């Protein structure tokens, strides 16, 4: 009798397992096939101030170029590598060769300041964060620039000098070259120059020639207007419509056509597959050299479907959708992650600066 009971118990257990296991597997399969979307939150005013702190005290036109170019992080990395590989080019020859490249005008413009371009490359995590924020919160980013300028002015660290003119137009602080023929890039500590300390951006690298310790501002060698001013992407082609909080390019609205960032109101649709060995599948930057599915190749070669955009000035245009934002890069520009972010058009109104060349 006991033997019969044992057999009955055994068969009941087997039936129970067979009856419930397929359902468990089905539930797991359904869960893996339908990933939970994650929606990114907008940056807070404090986070935006942290992002713009390293550039907020630059001349207006240079800030405009950097904000526009930050939407093209892969092109910035490529341009910096290209500049290193062509360090023998100077003056008109350099300007002519830069003009031939398939980069956005904002990226071309930054070749006038090799140290600024190199800083954007070395701090690509910060650069792509800036581009992401500018794409999704354009007016908030420019508000952050003005807030920090006001703080720097109140602390006595922002004032007119032989290198730059600082003027106030209503509630707006404008920074322009003192000599319209020469542009100086200020050197300062972005985390202390504004009076009350700003929390340093995680992993931010103080690039030589753009950073000094302490609360003040210094100026190095100026970049004079020259060979680059003959092209439509030079310093004097950029500015702000501060009233509308918009970047302008060639007196019109600047519209970025970068596909690096997508609308933050949309949920992320998958992520690129990053290989620890360096290869990226689905888009992005490959440290080892090869890129699958689009992006920038550190060796200078672009493979796949990397978007080649040319930044247009369109009075009433809108930008295209952007897919995949760089995130998690180290100081050398090595990608550690990849995500999908926001989309918006870039607008501007009017304004000028000076021009410069290397």
SVG drawing of the C-alpha trace seen along z (x, -y; Angstrom):
<svg xmlns="http://www.w3.org/2000/svg" viewBox="-2 -97 56 99">
<polyline fill="none" stroke="black" stroke-width="0.4" points="0.0,0.0 2.8,-2.4 4.5,-1.6 1.3,-2.5 1.0,-5.8 4.7,-6.6 4.0,-6.0 0.8,-8.1 2.7,-10.9 5.5,-10.7 3.1,-10.9 1.3,-13.8 4.5,-15.8 5.5,-15.0 2.2,-16.1 2.4,-19.3 5.8,-20.2 4.9,-19.4 1.7,-21.5 3.4,-24.6 6.8,-24.8 5.8,-25.7 3.7,-28.6 6.8,-29.8 8.9,-29.7 6.2,-31.5 6.1,-34.2 9.8,-34.6 9.8,-34.7 7.1,-37.3 9.1,-39.5 12.3,-39.3 10.5,-40.0 8.9,-43.2 11.6,-45.2 10.4,-47.9 11.1,-51.3 13.0,-53.9 12.3,-57.5 15.0,-60.0 14.4,-63.0 15.2,-66.5 18.3,-68.1 17.8,-70.4 19.0,-74.0 21.9,-73.0 22.9,-70.1 22.7,-72.5 24.9,-75.0 27.3,-72.2 27.3,-71.3 27.8,-74.9 30.3,-76.0 33.4,-75.2 32.3,-77.4 29.9,-80.0 32.6,-82.7 33.8,-82.2 32.9,-84.9 29.3,-84.6 30.1,-83.3 32.4,-80.6 29.8,-79.4 27.3,-79.2 29.7,-77.1 30.4,-74.7 26.7,-74.2 25.9,-73.5 29.0,-71.2 28.2,-69.3 25.3,-67.7 27.9,-66.0 30.2,-64.3 31.5,-61.7 32.5,-64.5 34.3,-66.4 36.4,-63.3 37.1,-62.8 38.0,-66.5 40.4,-66.5 42.1,-63.3 42.3,-64.8 43.9,-68.0 46.5,-65.9 47.3,-64.0 47.6,-67.2 49.5,-69.3 51.8,-70.4 49.0,-72.4 48.9,-76.1 47.1,-79.2 45.2,-79.2 46.3,-75.6 44.7,-74.4 41.5,-76.4 41.2,-75.1 41.6,-71.5 39.2,-71.9 36.6,-73.3 36.7,-70.1 35.7,-67.9 32.2,-66.5 31.7,-68.1 29.0,-70.4 30.0,-74.1 30.1,-74.3 32.7,-71.5 34.7,-73.1 34.6,-76.4 36.2,-74.9 39.3,-73.9 40.2,-77.5 40.9,-76.8 42.8,-73.5 42.8,-73.5 39.0,-74.0 38.5,-71.2 40.9,-68.9 39.1,-69.6 35.7,-68.6 37.3,-65.4 39.1,-64.5 36.0,-65.3 33.6,-63.6 31.3,-62.4 30.7,-66.0 30.5,-67.1 27.8,-64.6 26.0,-65.5 26.1,-69.1 24.8,-68.2 22.0,-66.1 20.9,-68.9 21.1,-71.5 19.1,-69.3 16.3,-68.9 16.5,-72.0 17.8,-74.7 16.4,-77.7 17.2,-76.2 20.9,-75.7 21.2,-79.4 19.5,-80.5 22.2,-78.5 24.9,-80.4 23.4,-83.7 23.0,-82.7 26.6,-81.7 27.8,-84.9 25.8,-87.0 27.4,-85.0 30.9,-85.5 30.2,-89.2 28.9,-89.6 32.0,-87.8 34.3,-90.2 35.7,-87.6 33.9,-88.7 34.7,-92.2 36.0,-93.9 39.7,-93.5 42.1,-94.3 41.1,-90.9 37.3,-91.0 34.3,-93.4 31.7,-92.5 28.4,-94.4 24.9,-94.2 21.9,-94.4 18.8,-94.4 19.2,-91.1 21.6,-89.7 25.4,-89.7 27.2,-89.7 30.9,-88.8 32.7,-89.9 36.3,-90.3 37.7,-93.7 39.6,-93.7 37.3,-92.4 40.4,-91.1 41.5,-88.9 39.7,-86.2 41.0,-85.2 39.8,-82.0 39.7,-82.6 41.4,-80.2 39.7,-79.6 38.6,-77.0 34.9,-76.4 34.1,-75.1 35.2,-78.1 35.2,-81.1 31.5,-81.8 31.8,-82.6 29.7,-79.8 31.3,-76.6 29.8,-74.5 29.9,-70.8 32.5,-69.5 31.2,-67.4 32.0,-63.7 35.3,-62.7 35.8,-66.2 39.4,-66.6 41.1,-70.1 42.7,-70.4 46.0,-72.3 45.8,-75.9 42.1,-76.2 42.3,-75.8 43.9,-77.5 43.6,-76.9 41.9,-79.6 39.0,-82.0 40.4,-84.4 40.5,-84.4 43.6,-84.6 44.1,-84.9 46.7,-83.2 47.6,-83.8 44.9,-85.3 43.6,-83.8 43.5,-86.5 41.0,-86.8 42.7,-85.5 42.3,-82.7 39.3,-81.1 37.2,-84.3 36.9,-83.7 34.6,-80.8 30.9,-80.7 31.5,-78.9 34.1,-81.2 33.8,-83.0 31.9,-86.0 29.1,-83.7 27.9,-82.7 26.1,-84.4 23.0,-84.4 19.5,-85.8 19.6,-86.1 16.0,-87.4 14.7,-84.2 17.5,-82.1 18.5,-80.8 21.8,-80.1 22.2,-81.8 24.3,-80.9 24.8,-83.3 22.1,-85.6 19.5,-82.8 18.2,-80.1 20.7,-77.3 19.2,-73.9 21.3,-70.8 20.7,-67.7 22.6,-65.4 21.0,-62.1 23.0,-61.5 20.1,-62.5 16.5,-61.6 13.5,-63.2 13.5,-62.8 9.8,-62.5 10.1,-59.2 11.2,-56.0 14.5,-54.5 14.2,-51.9 17.0,-49.5 20.7,-50.2 23.8,-49.7 25.8,-46.5 29.2,-47.5 31.9,-45.0 34.5,-45.5 37.2,-44.9 36.2,-48.1 33.7,-47.1 30.3,-48.8 27.4,-47.3 24.4,-49.5 26.2,-52.8 28.9,-54.8 32.6,-55.0 35.0,-52.2 38.2,-52.5 39.8,-49.7 39.0,-51.4 36.0,-49.6 32.4,-50.8 29.4,-48.6 26.1,-50.2 27.4,-53.8 29.6,-56.1 33.1,-57.3 36.3,-55.3 39.1,-56.4 41.6,-55.7 39.9,-58.3 37.7,-56.0 34.0,-56.0 32.1,-52.8 28.5,-51.9 25.8,-54.6 27.4,-57.3 25.3,-60.4 27.1,-63.2 25.3,-66.4 26.1,-70.0 24.2,-72.1 21.9,-74.5 20.6,-77.9 16.9,-77.7 14.6,-80.5 11.7,-78.2 13.1,-74.7 13.0,-71.8 15.7,-69.3 15.5,-65.7 15.2,-62.9 18.3,-61.9 19.0,-58.3 21.6,-57.2 23.4,-59.6 27.0,-59.0 27.2,-58.4 29.8,-57.1 33.1,-58.1 36.3,-58.4 38.9,-61.2 40.4,-59.7 37.0,-59.5 36.4,-55.8 32.8,-54.8 31.4,-52.9 27.7,-53.1 25.1,-54.2 21.5,-55.5 18.7,-57.1 17.8,-60.7 15.8,-63.8 15.1,-65.9 14.5,-69.5 15.3,-72.2 18.0,-74.8 17.0,-78.4 18.8,-81.7 18.1,-85.3 21.1,-87.5 24.5,-88.6 28.2,-88.5 31.6,-87.9 35.1,-88.1 37.0,-85.5 40.1,-83.6 42.6,-81.2 45.2,-78.9"/>
</svg>
